[in-house]
Amino acid sequence: NIEAFSHSLIEVLKHSTMASIAAPNNTVYIKNIDWKVKKQLLKRALYSLFTRHGKVLEVIALRRDGLRGQAWVIFDDVQAATAAVQAEQGFPFFGKDLQLAFANETSDRIAKRNGTYVPKAKRKKTAPKADTQDANTTTTAPAQEVVAPPPSSSKPAAEPSHILFAQDLPSECNEMMLAMLFRQYAGFKEVRIPRQGLAFIQFDDEPHATLALERLNGFKLTTTDTLKLTYGKS
């Protein structure tokens, strides 16, 4: 019947939107996320995954009905967003393959920077969509900006090594999350977690390991846990 046909057509259009409608822009739309992952861990993991492609201005992940399993990553420039879509399409993220596309609309943050921002109240009202690529859903539930941590000023006491040692890790922190965090640095080889709360991160050589330690020591993994790095034994 007509109602069933209309429903099928809407579903087709929603899925085709990801592949063909949205033009390249600063915001990457992500779906097929495992929503059992805690929100702050999810945002940190997404930041770790995408920041290697360029400067990430904000990561948006909401728990509102109709938006679960979705997120948005806003980059400082379109080139970085394009590289992220090309490189991370289908990336296995907490057991599910990510589906990426460019957002349908320019995010409020970028629009304000470009001088093209129009308040929501003045925009043409449209029916809400359960599966949307609009990153401006944060007007009703502002997302916490995820920013890179400042370089740690503390000097490691252990002898420099090509292996880093992490301790006091939160229980939800696994090898995949740490690998996404460290693989943005040259020379990264692998992460091993011998037991909960501890991890060893191996690099090709000591200079590469030192750079990662200086940049990531003190990185905020959750609202209450930070990454504590020292040199491990070779």
N, C-alpha and C positions, 0 to 999 in steps of 0.2 A: 504494500500500500504506500501512499504518498508519505505518510509519517515515517515509516521504516526507511524508505528511500532517502528522505531528507537527513535522517540520523546517520545513515551510512555515508552520505556525501560529506557531511560535516566532519566525520572521522577521517575521511580521505584527505580533506583539505587541511586538517590540523597536522597530519603527518607529513604532507607534502610541503607544508610551510617550512619545516626544518631544512629540507633539501633544496628548495628552489626560490623562495620568495625573498627572504631577508638578504640584503646586500651587506658586504663586509663593513663592519663598524667596530667600535671599541669594546663592545660587550659580547661575551660568549655565553650562550644559553646552553645549559647542561641538563640532561634528563637521564632516567634509568639509574638513579642513585639509590643505594640501599639505605632506606630511611631509618633502619634500626641503629645506625651509627649516631652517636651523640652529636648534637648540633655544633658545639665548639670544636670537637675533634674533627668533624666533617669540614668545617671552615678552614681549620689549620692545615688539614691534609690537602684540600683543594688549593690553598695558597702555595703550599710546598710544591705541588705538581705543576702549577701554571706559572709560577714566578720565574722559572728558568727561561721562559720565552720573552720576558720583558717585565717592565714595572707594572705591578698589580695595584690598582688604586683601591679596590674594594671587592670583597666576596660577600654575596647575598645568599642566604639560605633561610627560608621561612618554614614554619611549622603549620601554617594556616591550611585549612581544608582546601583541596584542589591544587595546592602547590607542593605537596610532599613528593619527594623523589626528584625535585628540580632545584637548580641553583643558577646563579649568574656570577660571572667573573668580569669585572670592568678593568680594562687595561688602559694605560696612559696613551697608547697609540694603536692605530688600526693594524700596523704591520705585526705587532706582537700578538694581537688577537688572531690574526690570520695564521700566523705560524703555530699558535696553540691549537686551533681547529684542525689544521692539517696533521700535526704531530700526535695529538692525543685522541683522535677519533678512535673509538673502540678500546681505549685503554682499560684494562681490568682493574677496577677500583673497588676495593672491599668486596670482591667476588662478583661484581657485575660490570659489564662492558659499558663505558660511558658513551652517550650519544650527544654529539656537539653540533651546534649551529650558531649563526649570528643572531642576536636578538632582533626582534621586529622593529623596535623603536630605539631611538637614542636615549640613553639613560639620563635622568635628571642631572646627575653630576656632570656629565660631559656637556649637556645642553647649557647648563649654567656657565661652564667654562668657555663655551663657544658663543655665548650671548644669544642663544636661540631658545632659552627656556620659557615655557608657557605653563602657568599654574594649572593643576588638574581641573580646578573648578571652571576654567575657561575652555577646556578641551571638549570636543564633541563627545557626548556620553555614548558609550557602547555597552552591550551586554557583556558581563564577565565571562571569561573562559576558564575552564578547569585546567587546561593544558596551555599555558601562555608563555610567550617568549619575551614579554615586556618586563624589563628589569626595574621599572618604576613602581612595582607593587610595594616598594618600601615606604611609600608615602603614608601608609596606614600602620606599618610596623617597621620602623627604622632598623636597618641591619648594622651590627657593630662592624666598624671598619677593621680589616685585618692588615696590620702594618708590619714591616720587617723590624726585628729587634735591633737596637744599637749594638755596635761591636762591643764585646766584653772587654773591660779594662783589666780584669784579673789575669795574672800570668800563671800559666800552668807550672806546677812544681815538679812533675815527673820529667824524666829524660825524653826529649823529642823522639817521636817514632812515627812510622807510617800507619800505625793502628791507633784508633781513638777508643776510649772507654767511656760509656754512658751509664750512669747509675740513677737510682730512685725514679725510674720511669713509671708513669701511670699504668695501671693494669690494661687499659684499652690500647696502649701503644704497641704496635706489632712491627714485624720486619718490613712489611710493605710500606707503612707510613714513614718509617725512618729512611728507607731506600729512596722514597720520593723526595724527602727533605735533603739528602746528601748527594743525590745523583746530579744535582745542578752544578756541582763542583768537579772540575777536571780531576781525573785520576781515581775517581771512586770505583771500587771493585765489588764489595759486598757488605751486607749486614748480617751479623749472627747474634741471636738472643739465646744464650745458654740456659737462662732461667728468667722468670718474671722479674722485671725491674732492672735488669742488666743487659747491656748490649756492647758488642765490639763492631766497630766500623773500620773496614780496611781500605787503604788507598795504595796507589802504585808506589808512592814514595813519601818521604817525610814532609817536603815543602807543600805538597797538595793537601796532606792531612792537616798541617798547621794552618793553612788558609781556611779550611772548613771549620777548624776549631775556633779560630778567631772570629769568624762570622756567625757561627751558630751557638757558641757557648752562651747560655742565658736565653735562648729562643723560647718563647712562651708556647708550650704545647697545649695547655688548657688554661682555664682562668686561674688555677691554683698551682700548676706544675710547670717548671721550667727545665730546659735541657741542661744537664750538668755534664760537661765534657772534660776529660783529662787525656793525657797520652796513655796508651796501653803498652804492655810489654811486647816486644817484637818476637 
